[in-house]
Amino acid sequence: MKSGTLLLGVDGGGTRCQARLCAADGRRLGEAVAGPANIRTGLDESLAAVLQAARECLRQAGLESHALSRTSACLALAGASEPADVAAAQARPLPFQRVIFTTDARAACIGAHRGQPGGVIVVGTGTIGWAEPGGAACRVGGWGLPISDEGSGAWIGREMLRQVLWAHDGRRSWSELLSVLFEKFGRNPHAIARFASEASPRDFGGFAPVVAEHARSGDAAGIEIMRLAGMHVDRLTERLVELGVQRLALVGGLAHEMTEWISATSRARLVPPSGDALDGAVWIARSAADSIAA
C-alpha cells in the first residue's frame, strides 16, 4: 500500500452512519456521524450521508475533499446484502480511489472477530445473523421490514404500536407504556394507522428505547414485547450454532439492552466482540488498498 493512501470505513444502518478515516499506518485521523444509510430504503439519502461523514473526517484531519481520490473506502451499509441494491449503488459515481460495498453485518462480523472465523447477531434498527466460519458467508434473517427483522428496534416499535391499537379495541388490557404511547398520538388510533403506513424502520425504531425502559420498570406490555424480541434473537443464535459457528458475538445499537432478554443458553454461547463494524470496515478497506498495490 502506498504511504499516502487513506482508509475509510463506514458503518451505515437504518438510524445513522458512522465513518472512520485512518492513515496507511493505521493512525485514526477522524471520525464522524451522519444520517441513515440503508441503501434498500434510500440510496440517495444513504450516499449523501456517507459523503457528509467522509468529508467531516477529512476536515478533522486537516485535509481537503480531493483527498478522497486517494482513499480506499469500505461502505458497509444496511441493504448491501441485496444484489439489486448493491448494483444500483455501484453504478453511482463516487470520489474514492476504490470503493467496496458490503453489508454492515459482514463488517460487524469481521470487526468482532478481527477477521478470524466467527459470527454475529446484529440487533439494531434491524436484525440479522451473519457468520463467516470458513471464509464463506452464512446469513440468517435480515430481510427488512415488514417481512423480517424480528426482534429489532423497528420490530419492537411496530409491535408495540400494534398492542396500543389492541388495547384501544379492548382486545388487551392497558398498561402505563401503552397509555404513554397512545398519548403521543393524541389518543387517536387513526393517527397511529397513518403513521404506520408511512413510517420507515428508523421511525418505528425510535420507540424501542421507550419500550425497553418501561420493561425494565416492570410494565407488563413492555416485558411481553421484549421477551418475544429476545426469543427471536435466540432463534438467530440457535441457527448459527446449527450451521457450525463456534464463536458468536451480540452487536448493534440494542445489543446491550437485548442481553437481558435472551435465554441463558444464548448468553452462554456469546463472546465479547474484539471490535466493532467500523474496525471491520477499515480492515476491508485496507485489504482493498493492498490488492491495488499488488
C-alpha positions as CSV (number, residue, x, y, z in Angstrom):
1,M,0.0,0.0,0.0
2,K,1.3,3.5,-0.8
3,S,2.2,5.6,2.2
4,G,-0.2,8.4,1.1
5,T,-3.2,6.1,0.8
6,L,-6.1,6.9,3.2
7,L,-8.5,4.2,4.6
8,L,-12.2,5.0,5.1
9,G,-14.5,2.6,6.9
10,V,-18.3,3.4,7.1
11,D,-20.8,1.5,9.1
12,G,-24.3,2.5,7.9
13,G,-27.7,1.4,9.3
14,G,-31.3,2.5,9.4
15,T,-30.7,5.1,12.0
16,R,-27.3,6.6,11.3
17,C,-23.9,6.0,9.7
18,Q,-20.5,6.3,11.3
19,A,-17.3,6.9,9.5
20,R,-13.6,6.5,10.5
21,L,-10.7,7.7,8.5
22,C,-7.2,6.2,9.0
23,A,-3.8,6.7,7.6
24,A,-2.0,3.9,5.9
25,D,-0.1,3.1,9.1
26,G,-3.4,2.7,11.0
27,R,-3.5,6.1,12.8
28,R,-7.0,7.4,13.2
29,L,-7.4,10.8,11.5
30,G,-11.1,11.5,12.1
31,E,-14.5,10.0,13.0
32,A,-17.9,11.4,12.2
33,V,-21.6,10.5,12.3
34,A,-24.3,11.4,9.7
35,G,-27.8,10.3,8.9
36,P,-29.3,6.9,7.9
37,A,-27.5,4.8,5.3
38,N,-29.8,1.9,4.3
39,I,-29.4,1.6,0.6
40,R,-32.5,-0.6,0.3
41,T,-34.8,2.1,1.7
42,G,-33.0,5.2,0.3
43,L,-29.9,5.1,-1.9
44,D,-29.6,8.8,-2.5
45,E,-30.0,9.6,1.2
46,S,-27.5,6.9,2.1
47,L,-24.8,8.0,-0.2
48,A,-25.3,11.7,0.8
49,A,-24.8,10.6,4.5
50,V,-21.7,8.7,3.6
51,L,-20.1,11.6,1.8
52,Q,-21.1,14.0,4.6
53,A,-19.4,11.8,7.2
54,A,-16.4,11.2,5.0
55,R,-15.9,15.0,4.4
56,E,-16.2,15.7,8.1
57,C,-13.5,13.1,8.7
58,L,-11.3,14.9,6.2
59,R,-12.0,18.2,7.9
60,Q,-10.9,16.8,11.3
61,A,-7.7,15.5,9.6
62,G,-7.0,18.9,8.1
63,L,-7.4,17.6,4.6
64,E,-9.3,18.9,1.5
65,S,-12.1,17.0,-0.2
66,H,-9.8,16.0,-3.1
67,A,-8.0,13.6,-0.7
68,L,-10.9,11.2,-1.3
69,S,-9.3,10.4,-4.6
70,R,-6.5,8.6,-2.7
71,T,-8.9,6.9,-0.3
72,S,-9.7,3.2,-0.2
73,A,-13.3,3.1,1.2
74,C,-15.4,0.2,2.5
75,L,-19.0,1.2,2.7
76,A,-20.6,-1.3,5.0
77,L,-24.3,-0.4,4.6
78,A,-27.6,-1.9,5.6
79,G,-29.3,-3.2,2.5
80,A,-26.0,-4.1,0.8
81,S,-26.7,-7.8,1.2
82,E,-29.3,-7.4,-1.6
83,P,-27.8,-7.8,-5.1
84,A,-30.0,-5.3,-6.9
85,D,-29.4,-2.6,-4.3
86,V,-25.7,-3.2,-4.4
87,A,-25.7,-3.0,-8.2
88,A,-27.6,0.3,-8.0
89,A,-25.1,1.7,-5.5
90,Q,-22.1,0.5,-7.5
91,A,-23.4,2.4,-10.6
92,R,-23.2,5.7,-8.8
93,P,-20.0,7.7,-9.3
94,L,-18.2,8.3,-6.1
95,P,-15.0,10.2,-5.5
96,F,-12.9,7.4,-3.9
97,Q,-9.9,5.7,-5.4
98,R,-11.5,2.4,-4.7
99,V,-14.9,1.6,-3.0
100,I,-16.1,-1.7,-1.7
101,F,-19.8,-2.1,-0.8
102,T,-20.6,-4.8,1.7
103,T,-23.3,-5.3,4.3
104,D,-22.9,-3.8,7.8
105,A,-23.4,-7.3,9.2
106,R,-20.3,-8.6,7.4
107,A,-18.2,-5.6,8.7
108,A,-19.5,-6.2,12.2
109,C,-18.5,-9.9,12.0
110,I,-15.0,-9.1,10.8
111,G,-14.6,-6.4,13.4
112,A,-15.9,-8.6,16.2
113,H,-13.5,-11.4,15.5
114,R,-10.6,-9.5,14.0
115,G,-11.0,-11.3,10.7
116,Q,-11.0,-14.7,12.2
117,P,-13.9,-17.2,11.8
118,G,-16.9,-16.4,13.8
119,G,-20.4,-15.0,13.7
120,V,-22.5,-12.1,15.0
121,I,-26.1,-11.4,15.8
122,V,-26.7,-7.7,14.9
123,V,-29.5,-6.1,16.9
124,G,-30.2,-2.5,16.0
125,T,-32.8,-0.9,13.8
126,G,-32.9,-4.3,12.1
127,T,-31.7,-7.7,13.0
128,I,-29.5,-10.3,11.2
129,G,-27.4,-13.3,11.9
130,W,-24.1,-13.4,10.0
131,A,-21.1,-15.7,10.1
132,E,-18.0,-16.5,8.1
133,P,-16.9,-19.7,9.7
134,G,-14.6,-20.7,6.9
135,G,-14.5,-17.8,4.5
136,A,-18.0,-18.4,3.1
137,A,-20.8,-16.2,4.4
138,C,-23.8,-17.6,6.2
139,R,-26.8,-15.3,6.6
140,V,-29.9,-15.8,8.7
141,G,-32.7,-13.2,8.6
142,G,-32.2,-9.5,8.0
143,W,-34.7,-9.3,5.1
144,G,-36.1,-6.0,6.3
145,L,-39.5,-4.8,7.4
146,P,-42.3,-5.6,7.0
147,I,-41.3,-9.2,6.3
148,S,-38.4,-9.8,8.6
149,D,-36.0,-8.2,11.2
150,E,-37.9,-9.8,14.1
151,G,-36.6,-8.7,17.5
152,S,-35.1,-5.5,16.1
153,G,-35.7,-1.9,17.3
154,A,-38.0,-1.3,14.3
155,W,-39.9,-4.6,15.0
156,I,-40.2,-3.7,18.7
157,G,-41.7,-0.2,17.9
158,R,-44.1,-1.6,15.3
159,E,-45.3,-4.4,17.5
160,M,-45.8,-2.0,20.4
161,L,-48.0,0.3,18.4
162,R,-50.0,-2.8,17.4
163,Q,-50.5,-3.5,21.1
164,V,-51.7,0.1,21.6
165,L,-54.4,-0.4,19.0
166,W,-55.3,-3.8,20.6
167,A,-55.8,-2.0,23.9
168,H,-57.9,0.7,22.2
169,D,-60.1,-2.0,20.6
170,G,-60.5,-3.7,24.0
171,R,-58.5,-6.8,22.9
172,R,-55.9,-6.4,25.6
173,S,-55.6,-4.5,28.9
174,W,-53.9,-1.1,29.1
175,S,-50.5,-0.6,30.7
176,E,-48.6,2.5,31.5
177,L,-46.4,2.0,28.4
178,L,-49.4,1.6,26.1
179,S,-51.0,4.7,27.6
180,V,-47.9,6.7,27.2
181,L,-47.6,5.8,23.5
182,F,-51.3,6.4,22.9
183,E,-50.8,9.9,24.3
184,K,-48.0,10.6,21.8
185,F,-50.6,10.2,19.1
186,G,-53.2,12.4,20.8
187,R,-55.2,9.3,21.8
188,N,-56.2,9.0,18.1
189,P,-56.0,5.5,16.7
190,H,-56.2,6.9,13.1
191,A,-53.1,8.9,13.7
192,I,-51.3,5.6,14.6
193,A,-52.6,3.9,11.5
194,R,-51.4,6.9,9.3
195,F,-48.0,6.9,10.9
196,A,-47.6,3.1,10.4
197,S,-48.5,3.3,6.7
198,E,-45.7,5.9,6.1
199,A,-43.1,5.1,8.8
200,S,-39.6,4.0,8.0
201,P,-37.8,1.4,10.1
202,R,-35.9,4.2,11.7
203,D,-39.3,5.8,12.7
204,F,-40.5,2.6,14.3
205,G,-37.2,2.0,16.0
206,G,-37.5,5.4,17.7
207,F,-40.0,3.8,20.1
208,A,-37.7,0.9,21.1
209,P,-35.9,2.7,23.9
210,V,-39.2,3.7,25.5
211,V,-40.4,0.1,25.4
212,A,-37.1,-1.2,26.9
213,E,-37.2,1.4,29.6
214,H,-40.8,0.5,30.7
215,A,-39.9,-3.2,30.5
216,R,-37.1,-2.7,33.0
217,S,-39.6,-0.9,35.2
218,G,-42.0,-3.9,35.2
219,D,-44.5,-2.8,32.6
220,A,-46.4,-5.9,31.5
221,A,-46.8,-4.9,27.9
222,G,-43.1,-3.9,27.6
223,I,-41.9,-7.1,29.2
224,E,-44.1,-9.1,26.8
225,I,-42.6,-7.5,23.7
226,M,-39.0,-7.6,25.0
227,R,-39.3,-11.3,25.9
228,L,-40.7,-12.0,22.4
229,A,-37.9,-10.0,20.8
230,G,-35.4,-12.0,22.9
231,M,-36.9,-15.2,21.6
232,H,-36.4,-14.1,18.0
233,V,-32.7,-13.3,18.8
234,D,-32.4,-16.7,20.4
235,R,-33.5,-18.3,17.2
236,L,-30.9,-16.5,15.2
237,T,-28.3,-17.6,17.7
238,E,-29.5,-21.2,17.5
239,R,-29.5,-21.3,13.7
240,L,-25.9,-20.0,13.5
241,V,-24.9,-22.7,16.0
242,E,-26.7,-25.3,13.9
243,L,-24.6,-24.1,10.9
244,G,-21.4,-24.8,12.9
245,V,-20.4,-21.4,14.1
246,Q,-18.3,-21.7,17.2
247,R,-17.8,-18.1,18.2
248,L,-20.7,-15.7,18.4
249,A,-20.9,-12.0,19.4
250,L,-24.0,-9.9,20.0
251,V,-23.5,-6.5,18.5
252,G,-25.5,-3.4,17.4
253,G,-27.2,-0.5,19.0
254,L,-29.6,-2.6,21.0
255,A,-27.1,-5.4,21.9
256,H,-26.6,-4.3,25.5
257,E,-30.4,-3.9,26.0
258,M,-31.2,-7.2,24.5
259,T,-28.7,-9.2,26.6
260,E,-31.2,-9.2,29.5
261,W,-34.0,-10.7,27.4
262,I,-32.2,-13.5,25.6
263,S,-32.0,-17.0,27.1
264,A,-29.3,-18.2,29.4
265,T,-28.4,-20.7,26.7
266,S,-27.8,-17.9,24.2
267,R,-25.8,-15.8,26.7
268,A,-23.5,-18.8,27.4
269,R,-22.7,-19.0,23.6
270,L,-21.6,-15.4,23.4
271,V,-18.1,-14.0,23.4
272,P,-17.3,-10.3,23.8
273,P,-16.6,-8.6,20.5
274,S,-13.0,-7.7,19.9
275,G,-14.0,-4.7,17.7
276,D,-17.0,-3.1,16.0
277,A,-18.2,-2.7,12.5
278,L,-16.0,0.3,11.9
279,D,-13.0,-1.8,12.7
280,G,-14.2,-4.4,10.3
281,A,-14.9,-1.8,7.5
282,V,-11.4,-0.3,7.9
283,W,-10.0,-3.9,7.8
284,I,-11.8,-4.4,4.5
285,A,-10.7,-1.1,3.1
286,R,-7.1,-1.9,4.0
287,S,-7.4,-5.3,2.2
288,A,-8.7,-3.5,-0.9
289,A,-5.8,-1.0,-0.8
290,D,-3.3,-3.8,-0.5
291,S,-4.8,-5.5,-3.5
292,I,-4.4,-2.4,-5.6
293,A,-0.7,-2.2,-4.6
294,A,-0.2,-5.8,-5.5
